[in-house]
Amino acid sequence: MIKRTVRIILAVIAVVFLIWFIVPVYWGIWHIGCIIGIALCLAVLFRTAFSKTYHRIKKRMLSQKVTKVILRIVQIGASAVVVYCVAVSAVMVYAMIPWNADDNATAVVLGAQVKKSGPTAILRQRINAAVDYLDKHPDAAAVVTGGQGSDEPISEAQSMYENMITDGIEPDRIYMEPSAKNTDENIRFSLKIIEENDLNRHIAIVSDSYHQLRARIIAHKNDRSLEITPVNTKNTHPAAIAAYPSYFVREWLAIPVEIIK
């Protein structure tokens, strides 16, 4: 009875997350995180909602030497994936917590896509978080970082700069870095601006919470002595809420790649 209850609960959770991984398509969001999330949900559903079929297949595979070996390899691999996902998720959550906040930390605002209509939901949330941070820390400056993609009307840095000024932030507190094409360049180029303008080297990375660990890794690859505080966006827009799990899962792949490269 307990096992059946657990299977039902897991199946329901899998269905909820399956829908959650599919919904971002409505906003044109589709990437490897969505695909992996959907695959994991389908695997859990098969193991729970179709447990009888699973056990029949398992019994047949165990009856043959070759398929038995394949089954054991799959089981070990699946267990390793679960352990890895849980472990890296725990570290990601830890990296979201502002343990060492500094009132004068320089905000490094990471860019996201800009459309003809203006900032996307994700970028708008980063702008809001940066404005909120600078309002609460009047002695802090900010570096807005992000170049212009082929499908963007202006650079991400320019979009953030203009919107932050509109939201009441003084222009002389904002430094633009309009060249970066990825997170590595966001951090590296921003650190150069901080050094050139003698800004506080304790930095507050303004981004989505799932992004904080990878951003921290990149920052420490550039300077191990850096003190870093996360400033997380507040997910209020439906598109950002819908996309959150898929971007979180995408980080599972991006983090080890960032470590080894």
N, C-alpha and C positions, 0 to 999 in steps of 0.2 A: 504493500500500500504506500509506504514511504517513497520507494523508488518510482512508483507510478506518479505520485504527486510531484516529485522532483522533475520528472520528465515533462510533465504538463507545464510546470512553471518555466522550465528552460525553453520549451517549444513556444510558449507565449512571448517570452523575451526575444527569442530569435525572430518571430514574426514582426514584432514591433521594430526591431533594429533593421530587419530586411526592408521594411517600408521606409524607414529613416534613411537608409543608404540609397534608395531609389528616388525619393522625393526631390533631391537636389537637381535632378535632370530638368525639372520644371523651370529652374532658373538658369539652365545652360551649364550647370556644373557637373562635369563628368571626368574622372581621373582614376588613377590606379587605386586610390583609397576606397572609392566606391566599389570597384570590381572585387577587391580583396574582402571588403566588408560583406558584400552580397554572397561571395563564395563561402565565407565562414558561417554566415547565417543559414545558408542552405545545408551545409555540413551538419550543423547542430540540429536543424529540423529533421534531417534524414535519420540522425542517431536517436532522436527523441520521439518524434511523431510517427516514425516508421520503424520502430525498434524491432518489430517481428521480422520485417524484411531484412534489416541489418543483421540480425542473429542467424537467419537462414543463410545469407551470403557468407557470414563469418564461419559457420559450421562447414560449409562446402569448401571454403579456402583452407581450413584447418585439416581437411581430409587428404590434401595433396601436399607433398614436400615443397614444391616450388611456390605454390600459392600461399602456403603457410609462412614461408620466409618473407614473401612480399607483404603479407598481412602484418607481420611483426615489424617490418621496416616502416610501414605506414603508421602503425600504432606508436612506435618510438618517435617518428617524425612529428606526429600530431601532438604528442606529449611535450616535445621540445618546443614546438611553436607556442603552445599554451603557456609554458613556463616563461618563454621569452616575452610574450605579449604582456603578461601580468607584471613581470619585472620591469620592463621598459616603461610601462604605463605608470607604475609606482614612482619611478624616477622623474617622469614627466610631470606628475602631480606635485612632487616635491619642489621641482624647479619653478612652479607657478607661485610659490609662497614667498612673499616679500620679507625674508628674515632680516635683512640688513638695510632697511630703508634709510635714505639720506635726503634731507630736505633740499639740498642743493645739487643733487645728482643731475647730470645732463641727460635729458630725454632723447633717446635715439628712436625715432618713429619709423618703423619699417613700412615700406610701400606695399600697395596692392593695386589691382587693376583700376584704371580710369576709363570710363566710357564717354561718349559724346554728351550724354546727359549729366555727367559729373561723376563723382566717386561712386564705386560700387558699394554695396552694403558693408562688405568687410572693411574697405578702406574708410568709409564713413565712421565706422565704429572705432577705428584706430585714431582718427582725427578727434573724435569725441573724447576718447581716453586721454589723448595728449593735452587737449584743452583743459580737461578736468584736472590733470596732474599739474599743469603750469598755473592754473588758478589757485590751487592749494599750496604751491611752492613758488611764490613770487620772485625768489632770487635765482630760480633755475632757468637755464636756456634749453633749447631743443635743436636737434639736427633732424630734418626731414629728408629721408633718403629713398630714391627710386627713380629710375630712368624712364624713358619713353619707348614703349613697345611699338611695333608696326601697326597695331590696331588701336593705339591710344592717341587722342587728340593733343595732349600735352604730357609732360613728364609727371610721374606720380608725386615727385617732390614739389613741383609747381602747384599741383592741385591741392596738396596738403597745406602748403604755404598760404595760398589764397583763401582757403576755407578757414584756416586757423585765425587769420587776420579778421575775416568776416565775423568770426565767433568771439572777437575781442582781445586776441593776443597781440601784444606789441610786436611790430615787424623786427625790431632790433634784438628780439629774444629768439628769433628763428633763423637758423642757418640751413641753406639748401644744398643738397647733394643730388644733382639731377642726372647722374651717369650710371648708377648701379643697375645691374640686370638680374641679380639674384641675391639671396640672403648673405652669402659670403662677401660679395662686393658691398652690400648695404653696410655691414659691420666694418669692413676694412676701410672703406672710403670715409665713413663717418668718424672713425678713430683718427684719421688723418686731419679732418677738419677740426676735431676737438683739440688735437695737438697744436695745429697752426694758430688757433684762436685762443689758446691757453684756457680752455674750458675745463670744468671739473671732470677728472678722469673716472670718478665714480659714475657709472652710467645706469640709466633707467630705461630698459628696453621696452618700448611700447608696441605690443603686438597681441595677437590672440594667444590665449593661455597655452594651447597645444604647441605653439611655436617657440616657447620660451627655452626649453632645454636645448634644442638645436642651435638657437641664437647664442645661448651661453657657451656652448661648445666652440662655436666659431670665434666668439670674442676671446675666449681663453687661448685658442690656437694662435691668435694674433698677439696677445699679451696676457701671460699667466697671472700678472699682478693686478689685473683689473678687478675692481669690485663692481658687482652687477646686482641690480634690483629689478625684478619683473613688474611691469605695469600692464595688467591684463585688460583687454577690452571687455565690455559688457555686451553679451549676445542678446540683442533685443529685436533685431530685424528677422522676419521669418526665413529669409534666404540664409542668413548666417547661422540661425538655429538649426535649420535643415542640413546645412553642410558640415556642421561641427564634427559629428562622428567620423565622416569620411576623411576629413583633413587630419583628425587625430590618428586614424589608422595609417594614413599616408606617412606620418612621421615615424611609424615603426620601421619603415624601409629607409627613410631619409637619414635617420640618426646614425645607424651603423656605417652607412656610406660616408657620412661626414666625418666620422671618427677615423676611418681607415685611409681616406684620400689625402 
